[in-house]
Amino acid sequence: MFVANKDLLLPARQKAYGVGAFNINNLETLLAVTEAATEEKSPAIVAVTPSAIKYGGLAYLTRIVKTAAETVSVPMSLHLDHGENFEIASKCIAAGFTSVMIDGSFLKFEENITLTKQVVSLAHPKGVSVEAELGRLAGVEESTVEEKEAVLTDPNNAKEFVEQTGVDALAVAIGTSHGAYKFKAEPKLDFERLKLIREKVNIPLVLHGASSVPQWIIEKATKYGAELAGAKGIPEEHIKKAISLGIAKINIDTDLRLAFTATVREVLTNSPKEFDPRKILGPAKDAMKEVVRGKMRLFGSAGKA
C-alpha cells in the first residue's frame, strides 16, 4: 500500500510511536525493509538520497519500491532523503515519490524558508508530503558538516519556520550525528530542547543520525577484517525517550550498511569458493532484515499497520 509520509507520521505523533525511514541503495536492502515490515506488521518509509539515485537510477529505484508497495499489505512511502535543491525534489515528485525532504539547513534561515516554500507549493497539490530541516548535524550526509559547525535547532525559529512554510514534518538537530562515528565521548542529546520544540511545533518531528551502531555488528565486522575502531551510535534508551518527547520519524542508514558489510565479509571469509551473488547477498539481506525488525519493535511501530 503506497501512501504519503503524512499518512504514516500523523498517527505516530498522536499515539507516541516512531516510524522508521530506512535508506536503500539496492534490491537487497529494499527486500530487507519490506519483509521486515510485513513480518512485524509495521508501516515503513523507504528513503533514498541523491547519491543513491545516482548509484541506482531514479527510474529503477522508483519502480522497485512501487512494486514492493503494491505487493505488501502494510503502508509504505517512498521518500527523498536530504534533497539539496528544488531540481532533485521536483524530479522525484514527477517520478512518483510520495514524500520529499528539502534540506536547506545549510542556508540562512530566510533562504531556507524560501526554498522550502517552493517545494511545498509544488508537492502539496500532488499529495506529496514535504520534510524540511532546521539546524545542522555533524557527520557524514550529502553535505558534510564538521562537528564544531553543528548548530542545534532553535525552538522559536522552528515555530516560525513551520508557520511560514507549511511543511508536514521537521527534522531537528538535538545532538545526533550522521555516520558510524557519532561521538568521541558519551552521547548527550538535548532533550530539553526537544521538549520546547514539541511545545511550539504541531507537526511530526524527525530525528536524523539515529543509528545505534550495535556492538554485535561491530564485533562481527571486525572479526572478519573491517576496521571500525571507535564506532559509536545513539543508545536505544535515548531513541525511546526522543519518541516519547515527540519524534515520529527516525532515519536509519548506518546500521543497515554495517549489517550488510559484516555479513558479506563473513560469507566470503567462511566460503572462499563461493561466487554466487545470491548466496553472498542473501545472508546480507537477512541480516539487514533483522536490524529493521529490531528497529520497528524499538520504535513501537510493530503491529501498527
C-alpha positions as protocol buffer text, in pm:
chain_id: "A"
residue {
  index: 1
  type: MET
  ca { x: 0 y: 0 z: 0 }
}
residue {
  index: 2
  type: PHE
  ca { x: 161 y: 323 z: -126 }
}
residue {
  index: 3
  type: VAL
  ca { x: 98 y: 629 z: 94 }
}
residue {
  index: 4
  type: ALA
  ca { x: 249 y: 967 z: 177 }
}
residue {
  index: 5
  type: ASN
  ca { x: 464 y: 1025 z: 485 }
}
residue {
  index: 6
  type: LYS
  ca { x: 193 y: 1244 z: 635 }
}
residue {
  index: 7
  type: ASP
  ca { x: -39 y: 943 z: 648 }
}
residue {
  index: 8
  type: LEU
  ca { x: 224 y: 748 z: 843 }
}
residue {
  index: 9
  type: LEU
  ca { x: 354 y: 1019 z: 1073 }
}
residue {
  index: 10
  type: LEU
  ca { x: 37 y: 1185 z: 1200 }
}
residue {
  index: 11
  type: PRO
  ca { x: -89 y: 864 z: 1367 }
}
residue {
  index: 12
  type: ALA
  ca { x: 262 y: 803 z: 1503 }
}
residue {
  index: 13
  type: ARG
  ca { x: 272 y: 1150 z: 1655 }
}
residue {
  index: 14
  type: GLN
  ca { x: -74 y: 1113 z: 1806 }
}
residue {
  index: 15
  type: LYS
  ca { x: -4 y: 770 z: 1956 }
}
residue {
  index: 16
  type: ALA
  ca { x: 360 y: 832 z: 2057 }
}
residue {
  index: 17
  type: TYR
  ca { x: 545 y: 579 z: 1845 }
}
residue {
  index: 18
  type: GLY
  ca { x: 802 y: 623 z: 1571 }
}
residue {
  index: 19
  type: VAL
  ca { x: 815 y: 516 z: 1208 }
}
residue {
  index: 20
  type: GLY
  ca { x: 1150 y: 409 z: 1069 }
}
residue {
  index: 21
  type: ALA
  ca { x: 1283 y: 563 z: 748 }
}
residue {
  index: 22
  type: PHE
  ca { x: 1526 y: 309 z: 607 }
}
residue {
  index: 23
  type: ASN
  ca { x: 1774 y: 414 z: 339 }
}
residue {
  index: 24
  type: ILE
  ca { x: 1813 y: 181 z: 44 }
}
residue {
  index: 25
  type: ASN
  ca { x: 2060 y: 163 z: -243 }
}
residue {
  index: 26
  type: ASN
  ca { x: 1973 y: -173 z: -397 }
}
residue {
  index: 27
  type: LEU
  ca { x: 1717 y: -453 z: -418 }
}
residue {
  index: 28
  type: GLU
  ca { x: 1850 y: -646 z: -118 }
}
residue {
  index: 29
  type: THR
  ca { x: 1803 y: -354 z: 119 }
}
residue {
  index: 30
  type: LEU
  ca { x: 1452 y: -293 z: -10 }
}
residue {
  index: 31
  type: LEU
  ca { x: 1363 y: -659 z: 39 }
}
residue {
  index: 32
  type: ALA
  ca { x: 1501 y: -641 z: 393 }
}
residue {
  index: 33
  type: VAL
  ca { x: 1269 y: -349 z: 470 }
}
residue {
  index: 34
  type: THR
  ca { x: 957 y: -488 z: 305 }
}
residue {
  index: 35
  type: GLU
  ca { x: 996 y: -836 z: 453 }
}
residue {
  index: 36
  type: ALA
  ca { x: 1055 y: -692 z: 799 }
}
residue {
  index: 37
  type: ALA
  ca { x: 756 y: -459 z: 767 }
}
residue {
  index: 38
  type: THR
  ca { x: 533 y: -747 z: 661 }
}
residue {
  index: 39
  type: GLU
  ca { x: 650 y: -975 z: 941 }
}
residue {
  index: 40
  type: GLU
  ca { x: 625 y: -704 z: 1206 }
}
residue {
  index: 41
  type: LYS
  ca { x: 301 y: -559 z: 1065 }
}
residue {
  index: 42
  type: SER
  ca { x: 464 y: -219 z: 1068 }
}
residue {
  index: 43
  type: PRO
  ca { x: 442 y: 88 z: 845 }
}
residue {
  index: 44
  type: ALA
  ca { x: 771 y: 174 z: 679 }
}
residue {
  index: 45
  type: ILE
  ca { x: 935 y: 463 z: 497 }
}
residue {
  index: 46
  type: VAL
  ca { x: 1173 y: 370 z: 216 }
}
residue {
  index: 47
  type: ALA
  ca { x: 1426 y: 650 z: 180 }
}
residue {
  index: 48
  type: VAL
  ca { x: 1673 y: 726 z: -96 }
}
residue {
  index: 49
  type: THR
  ca { x: 1934 y: 1001 z: -109 }
}
residue {
  index: 50
  type: PRO
  ca { x: 2054 y: 1186 z: -421 }
}
residue {
  index: 51
  type: SER
  ca { x: 2368 y: 971 z: -411 }
}
residue {
  index: 52
  type: ALA
  ca { x: 2155 y: 655 z: -401 }
}
residue {
  index: 53
  type: ILE
  ca { x: 1966 y: 785 z: -705 }
}
residue {
  index: 54
  type: LYS
  ca { x: 2296 y: 847 z: -881 }
}
residue {
  index: 55
  type: TYR
  ca { x: 2403 y: 491 z: -799 }
}
residue {
  index: 56
  type: GLY
  ca { x: 2081 y: 300 z: -869 }
}
residue {
  index: 57
  type: GLY
  ca { x: 1898 y: 527 z: -1111 }
}
residue {
  index: 58
  type: LEU
  ca { x: 1581 y: 723 z: -1037 }
}
residue {
  index: 59
  type: ALA
  ca { x: 1358 y: 513 z: -1263 }
}
residue {
  index: 60
  type: TYR
  ca { x: 1492 y: 181 z: -1134 }
}
residue {
  index: 61
  type: LEU
  ca { x: 1463 y: 270 z: -765 }
}
residue {
  index: 62
  type: THR
  ca { x: 1119 y: 424 z: -806 }
}
residue {
  index: 63
  type: ARG
  ca { x: 985 y: 122 z: -988 }
}
residue {
  index: 64
  type: ILE
  ca { x: 1112 y: -142 z: -746 }
}
residue {
  index: 65
  type: VAL
  ca { x: 976 y: 49 z: -448 }
}
residue {
  index: 66
  type: LYS
  ca { x: 638 y: 97 z: -619 }
}
residue {
  index: 67
  type: THR
  ca { x: 632 y: -275 z: -696 }
}
residue {
  index: 68
  type: ALA
  ca { x: 710 y: -356 z: -335 }
}
residue {
  index: 69
  type: ALA
  ca { x: 438 y: -122 z: -206 }
}
residue {
  index: 70
  type: GLU
  ca { x: 184 y: -279 z: -440 }
}
residue {
  index: 71
  type: THR
  ca { x: 283 y: -626 z: -320 }
}
residue {
  index: 72
  type: VAL
  ca { x: 277 y: -586 z: 56 }
}
residue {
  index: 73
  type: SER
  ca { x: -28 y: -522 z: 274 }
}
residue {
  index: 74
  type: VAL
  ca { x: 140 y: -272 z: 508 }
}
residue {
  index: 75
  type: PRO
  ca { x: 154 y: 103 z: 430 }
}
residue {
  index: 76
  type: MET
  ca { x: 480 y: 226 z: 279 }
}
residue {
  index: 77
  type: SER
  ca { x: 609 y: 552 z: 140 }
}
residue {
  index: 78
  type: LEU
  ca { x: 892 y: 645 z: -94 }
}
residue {
  index: 79
  type: HIS
  ca { x: 1087 y: 937 z: 44 }
}
residue {
  index: 80
  type: LEU
  ca { x: 1367 y: 1157 z: -90 }
}
residue {
  index: 81
  type: ASP
  ca { x: 1620 y: 1196 z: 190 }
}
residue {
  index: 82
  type: HIS
  ca { x: 1835 y: 1511 z: 201 }
}
residue {
  index: 83
  type: GLY
  ca { x: 1727 y: 1658 z: -129 }
}
residue {
  index: 84
  type: GLU
  ca { x: 1962 y: 1952 z: -160 }
}
residue {
  index: 85
  type: ASN
  ca { x: 1781 y: 2164 z: -419 }
}
residue {
  index: 86
  type: PHE
  ca { x: 1449 y: 2228 z: -592 }
}
residue {
  index: 87
  type: GLU
  ca { x: 1557 y: 2036 z: -904 }
}
residue {
  index: 88
  type: ILE
  ca { x: 1608 y: 1699 z: -735 }
}
residue {
  index: 89
  type: ALA
  ca { x: 1288 y: 1741 z: -533 }
}
residue {
  index: 90
  type: SER
  ca { x: 1085 y: 1818 z: -845 }
}
residue {
  index: 91
  type: LYS
  ca { x: 1234 y: 1521 z: -1032 }
}
residue {
  index: 92
  type: CYS
  ca { x: 1140 y: 1286 z: -750 }
}
residue {
  index: 93
  type: ILE
  ca { x: 788 y: 1428 z: -728 }
}
residue {
  index: 94
  type: ALA
  ca { x: 747 y: 1379 z: -1103 }
}
residue {
  index: 95
  type: ALA
  ca { x: 879 y: 1023 z: -1075 }
}
residue {
  index: 96
  type: GLY
  ca { x: 612 y: 931 z: -822 }
}
residue {
  index: 97
  type: PHE
  ca { x: 772 y: 975 z: -481 }
}
residue {
  index: 98
  type: THR
  ca { x: 513 y: 1019 z: -207 }
}
residue {
  index: 99
  type: SER
  ca { x: 740 y: 1231 z: 11 }
}
residue {
  index: 100
  type: VAL
  ca { x: 1042 y: 1456 z: -34 }
}
residue {
  index: 101
  type: MET
  ca { x: 1284 y: 1620 z: 203 }
}
residue {
  index: 102
  type: ILE
  ca { x: 1425 y: 1954 z: 104 }
}
residue {
  index: 103
  type: ASP
  ca { x: 1736 y: 2015 z: 309 }
}
residue {
  index: 104
  type: GLY
  ca { x: 1805 y: 2386 z: 327 }
}
residue {
  index: 105
  type: SER
  ca { x: 1975 y: 2361 z: 665 }
}
residue {
  index: 106
  type: PHE
  ca { x: 2299 y: 2486 z: 511 }
}
residue {
  index: 107
  type: LEU
  ca { x: 2127 y: 2809 z: 404 }
}
residue {
  index: 108
  type: LYS
  ca { x: 2047 y: 3120 z: 602 }
}
residue {
  index: 109
  type: PHE
  ca { x: 1713 y: 3100 z: 784 }
}
residue {
  index: 110
  type: GLU
  ca { x: 1514 y: 3315 z: 538 }
}
residue {
  index: 111
  type: GLU
  ca { x: 1670 y: 3137 z: 239 }
}
residue {
  index: 112
  type: ASN
  ca { x: 1575 y: 2801 z: 388 }
}
residue {
  index: 113
  type: ILE
  ca { x: 1217 y: 2924 z: 424 }
}
residue {
  index: 114
  type: THR
  ca { x: 1206 y: 3045 z: 63 }
}
residue {
  index: 115
  type: LEU
  ca { x: 1342 y: 2717 z: -78 }
}
residue {
  index: 116
  type: THR
  ca { x: 1113 y: 2506 z: 138 }
}
residue {
  index: 117
  type: LYS
  ca { x: 804 y: 2705 z: 40 }
}
residue {
  index: 118
  type: GLN
  ca { x: 887 y: 2648 z: -329 }
}
residue {
  index: 119
  type: VAL
  ca { x: 896 y: 2272 z: -277 }
}
residue {
  index: 120
  type: VAL
  ca { x: 577 y: 2274 z: -66 }
}
residue {
  index: 121
  type: SER
  ca { x: 393 y: 2468 z: -336 }
}
residue {
  index: 122
  type: LEU
  ca { x: 489 y: 2203 z: -592 }
}
residue {
  index: 123
  type: ALA
  ca { x: 439 y: 1896 z: -372 }
}
residue {
  index: 124
  type: HIS
  ca { x: 115 y: 1958 z: -185 }
}
residue {
  index: 125
  type: PRO
  ca { x: -114 y: 1989 z: -489 }
}
residue {
  index: 126
  type: LYS
  ca { x: 10 y: 1643 z: -590 }
}
residue {
  index: 127
  type: GLY
  ca { x: -49 y: 1492 z: -246 }
}
residue {
  index: 128
  type: VAL
  ca { x: 322 y: 1464 z: -173 }
}
residue {
  index: 129
  type: SER
  ca { x: 447 y: 1527 z: 181 }
}
residue {
  index: 130
  type: VAL
  ca { x: 739 y: 1759 z: 248 }
}
residue {
  index: 131
  type: GLU
  ca { x: 1002 y: 1736 z: 521 }
}
residue {
  index: 132
  type: ALA
  ca { x: 1250 y: 2014 z: 591 }
}
residue {
  index: 133
  type: GLU
  ca { x: 1544 y: 2053 z: 826 }
}
residue {
  index: 134
  type: LEU
  ca { x: 1631 y: 2330 z: 1068 }
}
residue {
  index: 135
  type: GLY
  ca { x: 1966 y: 2313 z: 1243 }
}
residue {
  index: 136
  type: ARG
  ca { x: 2267 y: 2114 z: 1127 }
}
residue {
  index: 137
  type: LEU
  ca { x: 2405 y: 1775 z: 1223 }
}
residue {
  index: 138
  type: ALA
  ca { x: 2768 y: 1674 z: 1246 }
}
residue {
  index: 139
  type: GLY
  ca { x: 2889 y: 1374 z: 1048 }
}
residue {
  index: 140
  type: VAL
  ca { x: 2851 y: 1236 z: 701 }
}
residue {
  index: 141
  type: GLU
  ca { x: 2549 y: 1321 z: 488 }
}
residue {
  index: 142
  type: GLU
  ca { x: 2505 y: 1465 z: 141 }
}
residue {
  index: 143
  type: SER
  ca { x: 2694 y: 1780 z: 251 }
}
residue {
  index: 144
  type: THR
  ca { x: 2946 y: 1707 z: 526 }
}
residue {
  index: 145
  type: VAL
  ca { x: 2936 y: 1933 z: 830 }
}
residue {
  index: 146
  type: GLU
  ca { x: 3220 y: 1926 z: 1081 }
}
residue {
  index: 147
  type: GLU
  ca { x: 3115 y: 1868 z: 1442 }
}
residue {
  index: 148
  type: LYS
  ca { x: 3229 y: 2212 z: 1552 }
}
residue {
  index: 149
  type: GLU
  ca { x: 2994 y: 2368 z: 1294 }
}
residue {
  index: 150
  type: ALA
  ca { x: 2687 y: 2173 z: 1406 }
}
residue {
  index: 151
  type: VAL
  ca { x: 2405 y: 2405 z: 1511 }
}
residue {
  index: 152
  type: LEU
  ca { x: 2116 y: 2286 z: 1723 }
}
residue {
  index: 153
  type: THR
  ca { x: 1759 y: 2378 z: 1632 }
}
residue {
  index: 154
  type: ASP
  ca { x: 1620 y: 2691 z: 1793 }
}
residue {
  index: 155
  type: PRO
  ca { x: 1262 y: 2626 z: 1919 }
}
residue {
  index: 156
  type: ASN
  ca { x: 1139 y: 2976 z: 1832 }
}
residue {
  index: 157
  type: ASN
  ca { x: 1286 y: 2954 z: 1483 }
}
residue {
  index: 158
  type: ALA
  ca { x: 1120 y: 2615 z: 1444 }
}
residue {
  index: 159
  type: LYS
  ca { x: 778 y: 2762 z: 1520 }
}
residue {
  index: 160
  type: GLU
  ca { x: 824 y: 3046 z: 1271 }
}
residue {
  index: 161
  type: PHE
  ca { x: 966 y: 2813 z: 1007 }
}
residue {
  index: 162
  type: VAL
  ca { x: 673 y: 2571 z: 1024 }
}
residue {
  index: 163
  type: GLU
  ca { x: 415 y: 2851 z: 1018 }
}
residue {
  index: 164
  type: GLN
  ca { x: 572 y: 3017 z: 715 }
}
residue {
  index: 165
  type: THR
  ca { x: 647 y: 2708 z: 506 }
}
residue {
  index: 166
  type: GLY
  ca { x: 357 y: 2471 z: 577 }
}
residue {
  index: 167
  type: VAL
  ca { x: 585 y: 2166 z: 586 }
}
residue {
  index: 168
  type: ASP
  ca { x: 447 y: 1831 z: 700 }
}
residue {
  index: 169
  type: ALA
  ca { x: 747 y: 1723 z: 909 }
}
residue {
  index: 170
  type: LEU
  ca { x: 1054 y: 1892 z: 1054 }
}
residue {
  index: 171
  type: ALA
  ca { x: 1396 y: 1736 z: 1108 }
}
residue {
  index: 172
  type: VAL
  ca { x: 1555 y: 1883 z: 1420 }
}
residue {
  index: 173
  type: ALA
  ca { x: 1913 y: 1890 z: 1544 }
}
residue {
  index: 174
  type: ILE
  ca { x: 1938 y: 1797 z: 1913 }
}
residue {
  index: 175
  type: GLY
  ca { x: 2285 y: 1641 z: 1922 }
}
residue {
  index: 176
  type: THR
  ca { x: 2274 y: 1337 z: 1696 }
}
residue {
  index: 177
  type: SER
  ca { x: 2511 y: 1300 z: 1400 }
}
residue {
  index: 178
  type: HIS
  ca { x: 2540 y: 1103 z: 1079 }
}
residue {
  index: 179
  type: GLY
  ca { x: 2768 y: 806 z: 1020 }
}
residue {
  index: 180
  type: ALA
  ca { x: 2918 y: 535 z: 1242 }
}
residue {
  index: 181
  type: TYR
  ca { x: 3138 y: 766 z: 1449 }
}
residue {
  index: 182
  type: LYS
  ca { x: 2881 y: 985 z: 1620 }
}
residue {
  index: 183
  type: PHE
  ca { x: 3052 y: 1067 z: 1948 }
}
residue {
  index: 184
  type: LYS
  ca { x: 3405 y: 1093 z: 2085 }
}
residue {
  index: 185
  type: ALA
  ca { x: 3271 y: 1080 z: 2442 }
}
residue {
  index: 186
  type: GLU
  ca { x: 2937 y: 970 z: 2585 }
}
residue {
  index: 187
  type: PRO
  ca { x: 2623 y: 1052 z: 2382 }
}
residue {
  index: 188
  type: LYS
  ca { x: 2442 y: 1363 z: 2503 }
}
residue {
  index: 189
  type: LEU
  ca { x: 2116 y: 1462 z: 2340 }
}
residue {
  index: 190
  type: ASP
  ca { x: 1941 y: 1788 z: 2425 }
}
residue {
  index: 191
  type: PHE
  ca { x: 1604 y: 1653 z: 2540 }
}
residue {
  index: 192
  type: GLU
  ca { x: 1504 y: 1984 z: 2700 }
}
residue {
  index: 193
  type: ARG
  ca { x: 1543 y: 2150 z: 2361 }
}
residue {
  index: 194
  type: LEU
  ca { x: 1330 y: 1876 z: 2204 }
}
residue {
  index: 195
  type: LYS
  ca { x: 1056 y: 1936 z: 2463 }
}
residue {
  index: 196
  type: LEU
  ca { x: 1050 y: 2306 z: 2379 }
}
residue {
  index: 197
  type: ILE
  ca { x: 1033 y: 2238 z: 2006 }
}
residue {
  index: 198
  type: ARG
  ca { x: 750 y: 1990 z: 2060 }
}
residue {
  index: 199
  type: GLU
  ca { x: 556 y: 2252 z: 2257 }
}
residue {
  index: 200
  type: LYS
  ca { x: 590 y: 2511 z: 1982 }
}
residue {
  index: 201
  type: VAL
  ca { x: 554 y: 2293 z: 1671 }
}
residue {
  index: 202
  type: ASN
  ca { x: 236 y: 2099 z: 1591 }
}
residue {
  index: 203
  type: ILE
  ca { x: 370 y: 1871 z: 1316 }
}
residue {
  index: 204
  type: PRO
  ca { x: 567 y: 1541 z: 1335 }
}
residue {
  index: 205
  type: LEU
  ca { x: 934 y: 1580 z: 1424 }
}
residue {
  index: 206
  type: VAL
  ca { x: 1217 y: 1384 z: 1266 }
}
residue {
  index: 207
  type: LEU
  ca { x: 1543 y: 1251 z: 1411 }
}
residue {
  index: 208
  type: HIS
  ca { x: 1830 y: 1209 z: 1167 }
}
residue {
  index: 209
  type: GLY
  ca { x: 2158 y: 1039 z: 1252 }
}
residue {
  index: 210
  type: ALA
  ca { x: 1977 y: 792 z: 1478 }
}
residue {
  index: 211
  type: SER
  ca { x: 2156 y: 463 z: 1408 }
}
residue {
  index: 212
  type: SER
  ca { x: 2262 y: 288 z: 1727 }
}
residue {
  index: 213
  type: VAL
  ca { x: 2570 y: 114 z: 1577 }
}
residue {
  index: 214
  type: PRO
  ca { x: 2505 y: -216 z: 1765 }
}
residue {
  index: 215
  type: GLN
  ca { x: 2816 y: -361 z: 1923 }
}
residue {
  index: 216
  type: TRP
  ca { x: 2741 y: -711 z: 1799 }
}
residue {
  index: 217
  type: ILE
  ca { x: 2753 y: -590 z: 1440 }
}
residue {
  index: 218
  type: ILE
  ca { x: 3079 y: -405 z: 1501 }
}
residue {
  index: 219
  type: GLU
  ca { x: 3231 y: -716 z: 1660 }
}
residue {
  index: 220
  type: LYS
  ca { x: 3118 y: -934 z: 1371 }
}
residue {
  index: 221
  type: ALA
  ca { x: 3250 y: -693 z: 1109 }
}
residue {
  index: 222
  type: THR
  ca { x: 3580 y: -652 z: 1291 }
}
residue {
  index: 223
  type: LYS
  ca { x: 3619 y: -1028 z: 1329 }
}
residue {
  index: 224
  type: TYR
  ca { x: 3612 y: -1061 z: 952 }
}
residue {
  index: 225
  type: GLY
  ca { x: 3851 y: -778 z: 871 }
}
residue {
  index: 226
  type: ALA
  ca { x: 3663 y: -449 z: 897 }
}
residue {
  index: 227
  type: GLU
  ca { x: 3838 y: -154 z: 1060 }
}
residue {
  index: 228
  type: LEU
  ca { x: 3577 y: 24 z: 1271 }
}
residue {
  index: 229
  type: ALA
  ca { x: 3759 y: 124 z: 1588 }
}
residue {
  index: 230
  type: GLY
  ca { x: 3573 y: 396 z: 1775 }
}
residue {
  index: 231
  type: ALA
  ca { x: 3237 y: 343 z: 1605 }
}
residue {
  index: 232
  type: LYS
  ca { x: 2961 y: 458 z: 1839 }
}
residue {
  index: 233
  type: GLY
  ca { x: 2591 y: 532 z: 1793 }
}
residue {
  index: 234
  type: ILE
  ca { x: 2280 y: 651 z: 1977 }
}
residue {
  index: 235
  type: PRO
  ca { x: 2183 y: 434 z: 2277 }
}
residue {
  index: 236
  type: GLU
  ca { x: 1844 y: 272 z: 2233 }
}
residue {
  index: 237
  type: GLU
  ca { x: 1709 y: 427 z: 2553 }
}
residue {
  index: 238
  type: HIS
  ca { x: 1782 y: 771 z: 2405 }
}
residue {
  index: 239
  type: ILE
  ca { x: 1576 y: 684 z: 2100 }
}
residue {
  index: 240
  type: LYS
  ca { x: 1284 y: 572 z: 2316 }
}
residue {
  index: 241
  type: LYS
  ca { x: 1298 y: 895 z: 2514 }
}
residue {
  index: 242
  type: ALA
  ca { x: 1310 y: 1104 z: 2197 }
}
residue {
  index: 243
  type: ILE
  ca { x: 1000 y: 929 z: 2066 }
}
residue {
  index: 244
  type: SER
  ca { x: 818 y: 994 z: 2394 }
}
residue {
  index: 245
  type: LEU
  ca { x: 903 y: 1364 z: 2352 }
}
residue {
  index: 246
  type: GLY
  ca { x: 760 y: 1397 z: 2001 }
}
residue {
  index: 247
  type: ILE
  ca { x: 989 y: 1232 z: 1747 }
}
residue {
  index: 248
  type: ALA
  ca { x: 769 y: 1047 z: 1494 }
}
residue {
  index: 249
  type: LYS
  ca { x: 1020 y: 959 z: 1220 }
}
residue {
  index: 250
  type: ILE
  ca { x: 1362 y: 807 z: 1278 }
}
residue {
  index: 251
  type: ASN
  ca { x: 1618 y: 775 z: 999 }
}
residue {
  index: 252
  type: ILE
  ca { x: 1828 y: 459 z: 981 }
}
residue {
  index: 253
  type: ASP
  ca { x: 2110 y: 404 z: 731 }
}
residue {
  index: 254
  type: THR
  ca { x: 2442 y: 329 z: 902 }
}
residue {
  index: 255
  type: ASP
  ca { x: 2315 y: 24 z: 1092 }
}
residue {
  index: 256
  type: LEU
  ca { x: 2196 y: -133 z: 765 }
}
residue {
  index: 257
  type: ARG
  ca { x: 2531 y: -68 z: 597 }
}
residue {
  index: 258
  type: LEU
  ca { x: 2717 y: -220 z: 890 }
}
residue {
  index: 259
  type: ALA
  ca { x: 2498 y: -532 z: 896 }
}
residue {
  index: 260
  type: PHE
  ca { x: 2540 y: -573 z: 519 }
}
residue {
  index: 261
  type: THR
  ca { x: 2917 y: -530 z: 530 }
}
residue {
  index: 262
  type: ALA
  ca { x: 2969 y: -756 z: 830 }
}
residue {
  index: 263
  type: THR
  ca { x: 2768 y: -1040 z: 674 }
}
residue {
  index: 264
  type: VAL
  ca { x: 2926 y: -1015 z: 328 }
}
residue {
  index: 265
  type: ARG
  ca { x: 3269 y: -1029 z: 493 }
}
residue {
  index: 266
  type: GLU
  ca { x: 3161 y: -1330 z: 698 }
}
residue {
  index: 267
  type: VAL
  ca { x: 3032 y: -1523 z: 395 }
}
residue {
  index: 268
  type: LEU
  ca { x: 3338 y: -1451 z: 182 }
}
residue {
  index: 269
  type: THR
  ca { x: 3573 y: -1547 z: 466 }
}
residue {
  index: 270
  type: ASN
  ca { x: 3397 y: -1871 z: 557 }
}
residue {
  index: 271
  type: SER
  ca { x: 3317 y: -1972 z: 198 }
}
residue {
  index: 272
  type: PRO
  ca { x: 3616 y: -1864 z: -12 }
}
residue {
  index: 273
  type: LYS
  ca { x: 3500 y: -2071 z: -309 }
}
residue {
  index: 274
  type: GLU
  ca { x: 3157 y: -1906 z: -322 }
}
residue {
  index: 275
  type: PHE
  ca { x: 3088 y: -1689 z: -626 }
}
residue {
  index: 276
  type: ASP
  ca { x: 2708 y: -1697 z: -648 }
}
residue {
  index: 277
  type: PRO
  ca { x: 2588 y: -1341 z: -570 }
}
residue {
  index: 278
  type: ARG
  ca { x: 2263 y: -1477 z: -429 }
}
residue {
  index: 279
  type: LYS
  ca { x: 2449 y: -1680 z: -168 }
}
residue {
  index: 280
  type: ILE
  ca { x: 2660 y: -1379 z: -75 }
}
residue {
  index: 281
  type: LEU
  ca { x: 2393 y: -1110 z: -78 }
}
residue {
  index: 282
  type: GLY
  ca { x: 2109 y: -1329 z: 51 }
}
residue {
  index: 283
  type: PRO
  ca { x: 2257 y: -1364 z: 402 }
}
residue {
  index: 284
  type: ALA
  ca { x: 2336 y: -989 z: 398 }
}
residue {
  index: 285
  type: LYS
  ca { x: 1971 y: -918 z: 320 }
}
residue {
  index: 286
  type: ASP
  ca { x: 1862 y: -1141 z: 607 }
}
residue {
  index: 287
  type: ALA
  ca { x: 2097 y: -960 z: 846 }
}
residue {
  index: 288
  type: MET
  ca { x: 1958 y: -623 z: 743 }
}
residue {
  index: 289
  type: LYS
  ca { x: 1605 y: -754 z: 785 }
}
residue {
  index: 290
  type: GLU
  ca { x: 1676 y: -849 z: 1145 }
}
residue {
  index: 291
  type: VAL
  ca { x: 1811 y: -500 z: 1207 }
}
residue {
  index: 292
  type: VAL
  ca { x: 1496 y: -346 z: 1058 }
}
residue {
  index: 293
  type: ARG
  ca { x: 1269 y: -574 z: 1263 }
}
residue {
  index: 294
  type: GLY
  ca { x: 1454 y: -473 z: 1577 }
}
residue {
  index: 295
  type: LYS
  ca { x: 1412 y: -105 z: 1495 }
}
residue {
  index: 296
  type: MET
  ca { x: 1040 y: -145 z: 1436 }
}
residue {
  index: 297
  type: ARG
  ca { x: 999 y: -303 z: 1778 }
}
residue {
  index: 298
  type: LEU
  ca { x: 1217 y: -37 z: 1938 }
}
residue {
  index: 299
  type: PHE
  ca { x: 1025 y: 247 z: 1775 }
}
residue {
  index: 300
  type: GLY
  ca { x: 688 y: 97 z: 1871 }
}
residue {
  index: 301
  type: SER
  ca { x: 561 y: 73 z: 1512 }
}
residue {
  index: 302
  type: ALA
  ca { x: 534 y: -308 z: 1513 }
}
residue {
  index: 303
  type: GLY
  ca { x: 171 y: -409 z: 1497 }
}
residue {
  index: 304
  type: LYS
  ca { x: 57 y: -61 z: 1392 }
}
residue {
  index: 305
  type: ALA
  ca { x: -5 y: -139 z: 1023 }
}
